[in-house]
């Protein structure tokens, strides 16, 4: 029997527990989709490598091997060294920690903010709260990310920011900035879905039963609209890797000497037309592989959760059609 909980919003209330129970079927669907399985495996491998970096037998990513500057890949330095003699293998692996953590944390912040704002505004459609929240989202979305980044650096600088007992690094500022700027797109999507659900008969029935607005939004509306929101969030993961690398490349992101793929590419741009190909190839390949992994994962999620694409591909699950 088809499991509609993963393919389209239903017009009846669903318990959060029932929605969570579908996670296993979603995982099986990903594993039975070639793109999803490859993307998931690549993400898992990148995550394990990044998490285990402190315990891997790597050279210090900040140590300068002065006598080995711009050394080609060899048994001693598998990825070679950069112009100041730092080991590129170590810096590439440690750079994964910065790039992946910034990407995932930023998308998580955008998902929580955007979904929360869109859900409240959609449920209260037509009210002053709806108009105010969505106007704020429109203003945030109207200004490009680069302009916001330049403004943030201009106000706070690139050094660690001390606000009383709070110590905010430039990486944390970058996460918050990207996360907040992802919120408007997710909020608009959630708003349109929640607005339609709020007009459904089951919501009116729940109101007559005395259910609070918070309970209706979280227990009834949210499970019915979560699939398209998760699809959009999964696709943003790959975009965030490029955004972080781009900001670090122009000096607005992760600051030296902390290794990140964008900063490594920035260091390598002066050598791009020389024979020192390894300085730019390995961090560039890391960006390519990670973006490819998240795009494969996001495309598979869209195929599985979007009924139109699902019907076109006719994805099959063990024990039935998803």
Phi, psi and omega in degrees: 000143180291138176263096185290345183295339180254358186248327180200156177297133176273166178253036175215153183292143177236141176286148178302322181300320179293323178294318179295328181294339180281354181300321179298319178293323177296317179297318178296323178296319178297319182289335179268357174260122185306313180296317180296317181296316180294314179299316180296319179295319180293319179295318179299317180296315178299318180295317180296316180298316181295316181293324185270004183308317181296338184255358178280150180285071183249157172286160178296123183293346180258352183287138180261119174260086189302324183280359183234030180295135180052043176276133180293160178309134183208182179295329180280323180229096188301322179258006184081190179232162179268191188290346176249007174091018178274144182289120185285330176298312179297317182291326178293317180291316177292330176295332177298325180298315181292311185294314182289320180293319177297315181298311184290319180293320179296316179294322178297317179295314178298322180294314181294312181294310184296316180294317180297313181293314180296323180294313180295314181295320180293321179292326178259037184305135179090350181273171178295328179294317177300311182298318182294311182297316183287330175295319177298318179297321179296321179295314179299319183286341185281344182254128182299153181302319182299321179296316177299318182295317179296318179297318180296315179294322179296326182276315187254347185076182180258359179276170177298135183260128180251116178237086183066238179275354179272132175241111186247114179284168179294328177296320178295319177298322180294317178299312181296319181297309181296318180300314180295323182281345172279339185300318183301316180297316178291326179294318179296318178297312180296322181299313182294322179289316181292325179298318178293318180293325182296340180267001181286157184294326183294330177292317176299321179294320179294324177294318178295332178283353178092012179291141179288159179299321180298316180295320179296317182295315186278322186267333187248307185283311185303312179300335182276347182241001190290332184300307179298327180292318179294324177300311180298319180295320180295324178289332179289338181300315178294322179297322184294326177301316180291320179299313180298315180297321180294315180293320178292327180298323181263010174087012181256358183252232180297132186263145177298151007269008180302127182286133171210155185297319180295318179294324178294320177293325177296318178295330185274350187295333179288345184250010189295332181257022176251183179277001182273062187296328187294336183294326181257333186294315187290313174294325177295319177295324178297317177297314181300312183296317182293318178295318177300317181299312181291327178291319176298316179297313180294320179294323178293319177300317180294322179296319184284318188269339178271116185298328181292314178290325179297317180294326179292321181271340181053054180295132181250142175244156173299128178086007177152176179268135179283000000 
